């Protein structure tokens, strides 16, 4: 799914850059919103940071920073 999205955006960037920029703008908003929902679900669900780190393939400290980056003020 992400590969198809990447290919579609790369094609749009060449053929119609304004469409690509609009799609990227909407994607940025979507990432922010879904990321905030997922970060809250991790917190509320009390998912251990070790589990998050394993799922992300990173350290616990990096996973914590990543999850915290999605919290809205």
Secondary structure, 3 states (H helix, E strand, C coil): CHHHHHHHHHHHHHHCHHHHHHHHHHHHHHHHHHHHHHHHHHHHCCCCHHHHHHHHCCCHHHHHHHHHCCCCC
